[in-house]
Amino acid sequence: MKTNIEDLITGVKEGDRAVIGQAITLVESSLDEDKQSAHTLLEELLPHTGNAHRVGITGAPGVGKSTLIESLGSKLTDSGHRVAVLAVDPTSSITKGSILGDKTRMAQLANDPAAFIRPSPSSGTLGGVARTTRETMVVLEAAGYDVVIVETVGVGQSETEMASMVDTFLALLLPGAGDELQGIKKGVLEVADLIAVNKADGDNLAQARNSVNDYTMALRLTRSTNQNWDPKVMMVSGLTGDGLDDLWAAIMQHRQVLTQSGDWDQRRREQRLSWMWSTIENHVISGIHSHPEVVEIVERIEEDVSAGAMNPRRGAEEILKVFEKD
């Protein structure tokens, strides 16, 4: 895409919504001719970032992430915040397509002039986030959004990567522990700063209270990643808005504890390093798939591995041998 970088930089800093969209499209581009422009854009915008609060929200499909984010986002914009939402949709491993329907699910927030919603396909990236989530966060922070919410594709072990790019990591769960408590990935619980039992309204209230107790007990079996903060469990309702003020107060309390203990600056340093290594990993994997000599042999190796004629480790070593000899 042909674009004037100076115009993009100016437009982003001025909060021009159309230009913000163009800038995000540029950093999301995988075209070689766009990469240098994206680097220049990000380097110019980085000094204007760092003050926003980055909140990651994860939860199984159907837990009500979009409803809660819309309700919380609307409360925040009403109180003077500017809110950006990065909604990551799963990419089909078959069609490579993605629905990207979050603007439809958050129609009210999408029309709020103080909010910006950007749906992005995960494109097969592990971690429940898109390949360029971090880059997109830079653009939005430079545009003046002081709360950036990242909604992930759903609970999974690999989603702990989310914790490496946000300041507060919220796990959203449903009332009724039972099988769900057994199914919670321990890795997600270990990195969650807050746990919220959603849909705590109507007939679900009693069950939600029981779930809060169950999840609180479950947390005692895990070790917190931060010695200065004990994860909290609470009830919320994205539908009615109940508990959202308490949730935001807990998020702000978490920020205060991180700041006073020095963990805020440390977390930001770790986020930058994680961004670097994640980029390296994505580049290496992409390079393997596009390597001409790998392309020549990969179909044969995949056939041998899938047929049981070659063990998977040997197949991986054969491919890496070709890739590494350059």
Phi, psi and chi 1 to 4 in degrees:
 res  aa     phi    psi   chi1   chi2   chi3   chi4
   1 MET       -  132.2   58.0 -178.5  -69.8      -
   2 LYS   -86.8  129.6  -67.3 -176.2  178.4 -179.6
   3 THR  -155.2  155.7 -173.3      -      -      -
   4 ASN   -94.7  111.3 -174.9  -53.0      -      -
   5 ILE   -61.8  -40.5  -64.0  -59.6      -      -
   6 GLU   -61.4  -39.8  -69.9  -58.0  -39.1      -
   7 ASP   -65.4  -38.3  -71.8  -15.3      -      -
   8 LEU   -64.6  -46.1  -76.9 -175.1      -      -
   9 ILE   -59.5  -48.1  -66.3  168.8      -      -
  10 THR   -63.2  -45.7  -59.5      -      -      -
  11 GLY   -63.8  -39.7      -      -      -      -
  12 VAL   -64.2  -47.9  167.0      -      -      -
  13 LYS   -65.3  -24.9  -70.0 -167.4  -69.2 -173.2
  14 GLU   -85.8   -6.5  -69.0  178.0  -11.4      -
  15 GLY    79.2   21.1      -      -      -      -
  16 ASP   -68.2  113.7 -173.3  -49.5      -      -
  17 ARG   -61.2  -40.3  -63.8  172.5   68.9   89.3
  18 ALA   -64.1  -41.8      -      -      -      -
  19 VAL   -69.2  -37.4  176.8      -      -      -
  20 ILE   -57.9  -45.1  -67.1  169.3      -      -
  21 GLY   -60.7  -41.1      -      -      -      -
  22 GLN   -65.0  -39.8  -66.9  169.8   15.7      -
  23 ALA   -65.4  -41.4      -      -      -      -
  24 ILE   -65.2  -40.2  -65.8  174.1      -      -
  25 THR   -60.2  -38.2  -62.3      -      -      -
  26 LEU   -64.7  -46.7  176.1   63.9      -      -
  27 VAL   -72.1  -21.7  -59.9      -      -      -
  28 GLU   -81.1  -17.3  -73.4 -179.1  -19.4      -
  29 SER   -64.7  139.5  175.0      -      -      -
  30 SER  -102.2    6.1   57.4      -      -      -
  31 LEU   -73.5  136.0  -61.3  176.4      -      -
  32 ASP   -58.8  -37.6  -71.0  -22.6      -      -
  33 GLU   -69.8  -15.1   57.2  -95.0   31.9      -
  34 ASP   -94.1  -17.3  -71.3  -22.4      -      -
  35 LYS   -63.7  -44.2  -69.9  179.8  179.3  177.8
  36 GLN   -66.3  -38.7 -173.2   53.9   53.2      -
  37 SER   -63.1  -39.4  -64.2      -      -      -
  38 ALA   -65.5  -40.6      -      -      -      -
  39 HIS   -60.3  -46.5  -71.9  -34.9      -      -
  40 THR   -61.1  -44.8  -58.2      -      -      -
  41 LEU   -58.9  -48.5  175.2   68.2      -      -
  42 LEU   -65.6  -40.1  -67.6  169.8      -      -
  43 GLU   -64.3  -35.3  -73.7  171.3   -1.5      -
  44 GLU   -74.5  -30.6  -68.6  -66.6  -33.9      -
  45 LEU   -86.7  -26.7  -65.8 -179.6      -      -
  46 LEU   -53.1  -41.3  -91.0  171.5      -      -
  47 PRO   -62.4  -15.6  -23.4   34.8      -      -
  48 HIS  -100.5   17.3  -56.8  -81.9      -      -
  49 THR  -121.3  176.1   67.4      -      -      -
  50 GLY   114.4  -16.2      -      -      -      -
  51 ASN   -96.3  -15.3  -67.2  -38.9      -      -
  52 ALA   -70.5  154.0      -      -      -      -
  53 HIS   -95.4  122.1 -163.6   95.7      -      -
  54 ARG   -98.1  118.1  -55.2  163.3 -176.1  171.6
  55 VAL  -117.6  122.7 -178.9      -      -      -
  56 GLY  -101.3  133.2      -      -      -      -
  57 ILE  -124.1  123.6  -60.9 -178.6      -      -
  58 THR  -125.2  159.9 -171.3      -      -      -
  59 GLY   169.4  156.0      -      -      -      -
  60 ALA   -65.1  153.1      -      -      -      -
  61 PRO   -54.3  134.7  -26.9   36.0      -      -
  62 GLY    92.8   -3.1      -      -      -      -
  63 VAL   -77.1  -15.0   74.9      -      -      -
  64 GLY    97.6   31.1      -      -      -      -
  65 LYS   -61.1  -49.2  -65.2 -170.6  -66.0  -67.2
  66 SER   -63.5  -41.5  -62.7      -      -      -
  67 THR   -63.3  -43.7  -58.9      -      -      -
  68 LEU   -65.9  -42.5 -179.4  133.3      -      -
  69 ILE   -63.9  -40.6  -69.8  170.5      -      -
  70 GLU   -63.8  -44.5  177.9  164.6   57.4      -
  71 SER   -64.7  -45.8  -63.8      -      -      -
  72 LEU   -65.9  -44.5  178.1   61.3      -      -
  73 GLY   -59.9  -40.6      -      -      -      -
  74 SER   -66.1  -39.9  -64.7      -      -      -
  75 LYS   -60.5  -41.5  -86.0 -176.4  172.0  -70.7
  76 LEU   -69.5  -41.9  -68.0  174.2      -      -
  77 THR   -67.8  -33.6   57.1      -      -      -
  78 ASP   -63.1  -28.7  -73.7  -14.6      -      -
  79 SER   -95.5   10.0   62.1      -      -      -
  80 GLY   104.2   -2.9      -      -      -      -
  81 HIS   -78.9  157.0  -70.0  -77.9      -      -
  82 ARG  -109.7  123.6  -62.7 -172.5   67.1 -149.1
  83 VAL  -116.6  130.1  178.3      -      -      -
  84 ALA  -115.3  139.1      -      -      -      -
  85 VAL  -122.8  123.8  178.7      -      -      -
  86 LEU  -104.6  107.5  -60.3 -179.1      -      -
  87 ALA  -104.7  112.8      -      -      -      -
  88 VAL   -95.5  120.8 -176.4      -      -      -
  89 ASP   -99.5  142.5  -87.3    7.3      -      -
  90 PRO   -66.0  141.2   24.5  -33.1      -      -
  91 THR   -96.5  133.3  -62.7      -      -      -
  92 SER   -64.4  130.9  169.5      -      -      -
  93 SER   -73.5  -12.9   59.9      -      -      -
  94 ILE   -96.4  -54.4  -60.9  173.3      -      -
  95 THR   -92.2  -14.5   65.3      -      -      -
  96 LYS    66.1   13.1  -51.7  -56.9 -180.0 -174.6
  97 GLY   -97.2  168.3      -      -      -      -
  98 SER  -145.7  142.2 -173.6      -      -      -
  99 ILE   -72.5  -40.4  -63.8  174.1      -      -
 100 LEU    52.9   52.2  -58.6  178.7      -      -
 101 GLY  -100.3   13.3      -      -      -      -
 102 ASP   -67.9  -28.7  -69.3  -84.7      -      -
 103 LYS   -65.7  -30.4  -78.9 -164.9  172.7 -177.6
 104 THR   -72.4  -40.5  -58.2      -      -      -
 105 ARG   -73.3  -21.1  -67.2 -166.4  -70.3  -91.8
 106 MET  -119.4   52.0  -55.8 -179.6 -152.9      -
 107 ALA   -59.4  -41.9      -      -      -      -
 108 GLN   -65.2  -46.3  178.7 -177.9  -21.4      -
 109 LEU   -68.1  -34.7 -165.4   60.4      -      -
 110 ALA   -63.4  -26.6      -      -      -      -
 111 ASN   -95.7    3.1  -69.0  -43.0      -      -
 112 ASP   -81.6  121.6 -171.1  -31.9      -      -
 113 PRO   -63.2  -17.5   20.4  -31.4      -      -
 114 ALA   -95.7    8.7      -      -      -      -
 115 ALA  -128.0  155.9      -      -      -      -
 116 PHE  -141.6  122.0 -171.9   95.8      -      -
 117 ILE  -112.6  129.1  -62.2  177.0      -      -
 118 ARG  -127.7  104.4  177.8   73.4  177.4 -160.5
 119 PRO   -79.8  139.5   27.1  -29.3      -      -
 120 SER  -138.3  143.3  -60.4      -      -      -
 121 PRO   -77.0  144.1   29.0  -34.0      -      -
 122 SER   -70.7  -24.8   64.6      -      -      -
 123 SER    53.5   33.5  -58.8      -      -      -
 124 GLY    80.8    2.2      -      -      -      -
 125 THR   -69.7  132.9  -55.3      -      -      -
 126 LEU   -71.4  163.5  -67.3  178.9      -      -
 127 GLY    97.6    0.1      -      -      -      -
 128 GLY    68.9   13.9      -      -      -      -
 129 VAL  -129.0  166.5  -67.1      -      -      -
 130 ALA   -80.2  162.5      -      -      -      -
 131 ARG   -60.1  -32.9  177.8  178.9   55.5   85.2
 132 THR  -113.5   27.3   55.8      -      -      -
 133 THR   -56.5  -44.0  -63.8      -      -      -
 134 ARG   -63.8  -42.8  -67.2  174.4  175.0   88.8
 135 GLU   -63.1  -41.2  -71.6   88.3  -22.9      -
 136 THR   -63.9  -37.3  -56.4      -      -      -
 137 MET   -61.1  -38.5  -70.1  166.4   69.3      -
 138 VAL   -61.2  -46.7  166.9      -      -      -
 139 VAL   -59.6  -45.9  173.7      -      -      -
 140 LEU   -68.8  -38.4  -67.6  168.0      -      -
 141 GLU   -66.5  -40.6  -71.4 -173.8   28.5      -
 142 ALA   -65.2  -24.9      -      -      -      -
 143 ALA   -81.1   -2.8      -      -      -      -
 144 GLY   100.0    9.5      -      -      -      -
 145 TYR   -80.5  120.6  -67.5   95.5      -      -
 146 ASP   -94.7   -7.7   61.4  -51.0      -      -
 147 VAL  -129.3  120.9  179.0      -      -      -
 148 VAL  -117.7  116.0  178.8      -      -      -
 149 ILE  -105.5  127.6  -60.5  173.2      -      -
 150 VAL  -110.9  117.2 -175.5      -      -      -
 151 GLU   -98.5  122.9  175.6 -164.6   -0.1      -
 152 THR   -92.1  170.6   70.0      -      -      -
 153 VAL   -75.6  -13.6  -62.1      -      -      -
 154 GLY   147.6  161.9      -      -      -      -
 155 VAL   -66.1  136.0  171.5      -      -      -
 156 GLY  -172.8  156.0      -      -      -      -
 157 GLN   -57.4  -38.7 -166.6   70.9   30.0      -
 158 SER   -69.7  -14.9   62.6      -      -      -
 159 GLU   -73.2   -4.4  -79.6 -165.3   70.6      -
 160 THR   -63.9  -14.5   52.9      -      -      -
 161 GLU   -60.9  -29.5 -178.1 -179.1  -17.9      -
 162 MET   -54.2  -39.5  164.8   59.8   70.2      -
 163 ALA   -63.0  -19.5      -      -      -      -
 164 SER   -84.0   -3.5   71.0      -      -      -
 165 MET  -126.3    0.6   64.9  176.4   70.3      -
 166 VAL  -123.9  166.0  -62.4      -      -      -
 167 ASP   -89.3  -37.6  -54.2  -48.0      -      -
 168 THR  -128.9  126.7  -58.8      -      -      -
 169 PHE  -111.1  116.4 -175.9   53.4      -      -
 170 LEU  -109.6  124.8  168.3   65.0      -      -
 171 ALA   -99.4  122.3      -      -      -      -
 172 LEU  -101.0  126.6 -155.3   59.1      -      -
 173 LEU  -128.1  163.7  -56.1  173.6      -      -
 174 LEU   -95.9  154.5  -72.9  166.8      -      -
 175 PRO   -63.2  148.6  -20.2   32.0      -      -
 176 GLY    94.4   94.1      -      -      -      -
 177 ALA   -65.1  -83.2      -      -      -      -
 178 GLY    44.9 -126.0      -      -      -      -
 179 ASP   -63.8  -32.4  -67.6  -22.8      -      -
 180 GLU   -65.1  -38.3 -172.8 -175.1   -9.1      -
 181 LEU   -61.5  -39.2 -177.5   58.2      -      -
 182 GLN   -68.1  -31.0  -64.5  -63.3  -36.9      -
 183 GLY   -87.2   -9.1      -      -      -      -
 184 ILE   -63.0  130.8  -65.3  173.6      -      -
 185 LYS   -70.9  125.4  -60.9  -67.2 -173.8 -179.7
 186 LYS   -58.7  -36.0 -174.4  179.8  178.6 -176.0
 187 GLY   -60.3  -37.3      -      -      -      -
 188 VAL   -67.6  -44.2  172.4      -      -      -
 189 LEU   -61.9  -36.4  -83.8 -173.2      -      -
 190 GLU   -68.6  -26.4  -73.4  176.2  -26.2      -
 191 VAL  -105.4   -6.7  -62.8      -      -      -
 192 ALA   -70.3  130.5      -      -      -      -
 193 ASP   -85.8  -29.8  -60.1  -58.1      -      -
 194 LEU  -140.6  146.2  -64.9  169.0      -      -
 195 ILE  -125.0  128.4  -68.2  176.2      -      -
 196 ALA  -122.7  128.2      -      -      -      -
 197 VAL   -88.1  108.6  178.2      -      -      -
 198 ASN   -86.5  171.3 -165.3   25.4      -      -
 199 LYS    60.7   33.3  -59.0 -172.0  178.9 -178.3
 200 ALA   -84.5   73.1      -      -      -      -
 201 ASP  -149.6  161.8   46.1   55.7      -      -
 202 GLY    55.7 -131.5      -      -      -      -
 203 ASP   -70.6  -10.9  -65.6  -21.6      -      -
 204 ASN   -85.0   -8.9  -70.9  -30.4      -      -
 205 LEU   -57.9  -49.7  -93.8  176.1      -      -
 206 ALA   -62.2  -42.7      -      -      -      -
 207 GLN   -65.6  -36.1 -161.8  172.1   35.9      -
 208 ALA   -64.5  -41.8      -      -      -      -
 209 ARG   -61.1  -42.3  -68.3 -169.1 -175.0   96.9
 210 ASN   -63.0  -38.3  -68.7  -26.3      -      -
 211 SER   -65.2  -39.5  -65.8      -      -      -
 212 VAL   -57.8  -43.3  167.7      -      -      -
 213 ASN   -64.6  -43.3  -67.7  -29.3      -      -
 214 ASP   -63.6  -44.9  -69.8  -24.5      -      -
 215 TYR   -69.6  -33.0  -65.0  137.8      -      -
 216 THR   -63.2  -41.7  -58.9      -      -      -
 217 MET   -64.6  -40.2  -68.4  -66.2  -66.8      -
 218 ALA   -62.3  -36.8      -      -      -      -
 219 LEU   -64.0  -27.2  -80.9  176.5      -      -
 220 ARG   -69.2  -15.7  -66.1  176.8 -177.3  174.1
 221 LEU   -90.7   -2.8  -57.1  177.2      -      -
 222 THR  -114.9  163.1   65.4      -      -      -
 223 ARG  -106.0  124.6  179.6  178.9  -60.8  175.0
 224 SER   -65.1  143.1  175.0      -      -      -
 225 THR   -78.9  -10.1   56.8      -      -      -
 226 ASN  -128.4  117.7 -171.4  -34.4      -      -
 227 GLN   -69.4  -14.8   62.2 -179.9   -2.0      -
 228 ASN   -95.5   -1.4  -62.2  -52.1      -      -
 229 TRP  -140.8  126.6  175.3  -99.1      -      -
 230 ASP  -100.0  120.4  -67.8  -36.9      -      -
 231 PRO   -54.4  141.6  -26.1   35.8      -      -
 232 LYS  -108.1  150.6  -58.7 -179.0 -177.0  -59.5
 233 VAL  -119.8  132.4 -174.1      -      -      -
 234 MET  -146.7  169.4   59.8 -169.7   64.2      -
 235 MET  -104.0  141.2  -64.4 -169.5  -54.7      -
 236 VAL  -143.3  163.6  -64.5      -      -      -
 237 SER  -137.4  109.3  171.2      -      -      -
 238 GLY   -64.6  -26.6      -      -      -      -
 239 LEU   -73.2  -47.2 -175.3   63.4      -      -
 240 THR   -97.0  -18.1   66.3      -      -      -
 241 GLY    89.0   -4.0      -      -      -      -
 242 ASP   -62.4  134.6  -69.6  -19.3      -      -
 243 GLY    85.9   -8.4      -      -      -      -
 244 LEU   -70.8  -34.2  -67.5 -176.0      -      -
 245 ASP   -63.2  -41.8  -71.7  -24.6      -      -
 246 ASP   -65.6  -37.3  -69.0  -22.0      -      -
 247 LEU   -63.8  -46.6  174.9   60.6      -      -
 248 TRP   -66.5  -36.1 -176.9 -112.4      -      -
 249 ALA   -61.9  -38.1      -      -      -      -
 250 ALA   -67.9  -37.9      -      -      -      -
 251 ILE   -63.8  -42.4  -68.7  172.5      -      -
 252 MET   -67.9  -36.5  -72.8  -64.9   93.4      -
 253 GLN   -64.6  -39.3 -177.8 -172.8    3.1      -
 254 HIS   -61.0  -43.4 -178.5 -124.9      -      -
 255 ARG   -63.0  -41.8  176.0  168.9 -177.0  155.3
 256 GLN   -61.8  -42.9 -177.5  179.1   13.2      -
 257 VAL   -64.5  -43.5  169.5      -      -      -
 258 LEU   -61.8  -41.6  -69.5  179.3      -      -
 259 THR   -67.5  -47.3  -58.1      -      -      -
 260 GLN   -67.0  -30.4  -68.8  176.5  -15.4      -
 261 SER   -87.3   -9.2   64.7      -      -      -
 262 GLY    87.4   -1.8      -      -      -      -
 263 ASP   -71.6  -23.2  -69.5  -28.4      -      -
 264 TRP   -62.0  -51.1  177.4  -89.3      -      -
 265 ASP   -64.1  -39.7  -69.1  -25.4      -      -
 266 GLN   -63.6  -41.0  177.5   61.7   26.4      -
 267 ARG   -64.4  -39.0 -175.8  166.7  -70.1 -159.1
 268 ARG   -65.9  -38.4  -75.0  -58.8  171.2   93.7
 269 ARG   -62.9  -42.8  -73.1 -167.9  -70.4  -90.9
 270 GLU   -66.0  -34.7  -68.9  171.9   -6.0      -
 271 GLN   -62.7  -41.5  -72.6  172.0    4.5      -
 272 ARG   -66.1  -40.8  -71.8 -170.7  -76.0  -91.0
 273 LEU   -67.1  -40.3  -72.4  176.0      -      -
 274 SER   -62.0  -38.7  175.5      -      -      -
 275 TRP   -60.3  -45.4  179.0    1.3      -      -
 276 MET   -60.9  -49.4 -179.3 -173.5   74.5      -
 277 TRP   -70.4  -33.4  -77.5  107.7      -      -
 278 SER   -64.3  -39.8  176.6      -      -      -
 279 THR   -64.2  -41.1  -58.8      -      -      -
 280 ILE   -61.6  -46.8  -69.7  171.3      -      -
 281 GLU   -60.9  -44.5  -69.6  169.2    4.7      -
 282 ASN   -63.8  -38.3  -72.3  -29.6      -      -
 283 HIS   -66.8  -42.3 -179.0   76.0      -      -
 284 VAL   -64.3  -46.2  169.5      -      -      -
 285 ILE   -62.7  -42.5  -67.5  173.0      -      -
 286 SER   -63.1  -40.0  176.3      -      -      -
 287 GLY   -64.2  -36.8      -      -      -      -
 288 ILE   -63.5  -46.9  -69.9  173.5      -      -
 289 HIS   -65.5  -29.4  -76.7  -69.2      -      -
 290 SER   -98.9   -2.3   61.5      -      -      -
 291 HIS   -65.0  125.4 -167.3  -75.7      -      -
 292 PRO   -54.6  -44.1  -23.8   33.7      -      -
 293 GLU   -73.7  -31.6  -67.3 -177.1   43.0      -
 294 VAL   -66.4  -42.4  170.1      -      -      -
 295 VAL   -57.1  -36.2  171.3      -      -      -
 296 GLU   -67.4  -33.5  -70.1 -179.9    5.3      -
 297 ILE  -105.7  -14.6   66.4  168.9      -      -
 298 VAL   -64.9  -36.8   70.6      -      -      -
 299 GLU   -63.5  -42.2 -175.3  175.3   -9.7      -
 300 ARG   -65.5  -43.7  171.5 -178.3   58.8   80.4
 301 ILE   -65.5  -41.3  -68.9  178.2      -      -
 302 GLU   -61.6  -39.7  -75.7 -176.9  -19.0      -
 303 GLU   -64.2  -43.7  -72.8  179.3   -3.0      -
 304 ASP   -65.2  -41.5  -71.6  -13.8      -      -
 305 VAL   -67.4  -45.3  169.9      -      -      -
 306 SER   -66.7  -29.1   63.5      -      -      -
 307 ALA   -84.7   -7.5      -      -      -      -
 308 GLY    85.1    6.6      -      -      -      -
 309 ALA   -79.7  -16.8      -      -      -      -
 310 MET  -139.9  135.9  178.7 -174.9  -64.9      -
 311 ASN   -74.7  147.3   77.2   71.6      -      -
 312 PRO   -55.3  -36.8  -28.5   37.3      -      -
 313 ARG   -65.4  -40.8  179.7  171.0  177.7  172.6
 314 ARG   -63.7  -41.0  172.9   67.0 -179.9  -82.9
 315 GLY   -60.3  -44.2      -      -      -      -
 316 ALA   -62.2  -42.4      -      -      -      -
 317 GLU   -64.7  -37.0  -70.5  175.7  -10.3      -
 318 GLU   -64.0  -43.1  -70.4  -67.9  -38.3      -
 319 ILE   -67.6  -44.8  -69.4  173.7      -      -
 320 LEU   -64.9  -33.6  -70.8  171.5      -      -
 321 LYS   -60.1  -44.0 -169.7 -174.2  -57.5 -179.4
 322 VAL   -66.7  -41.7  170.6      -      -      -
 323 PHE   -69.0  -38.4  176.4   70.3      -      -
 324 GLU   -81.4  -16.5  -68.0  171.2  -11.4      -
 325 LYS   -70.2  -15.6   74.8  177.1 -176.3  179.6
 326 ASP   -79.3      -  -70.5  -15.9      -      -
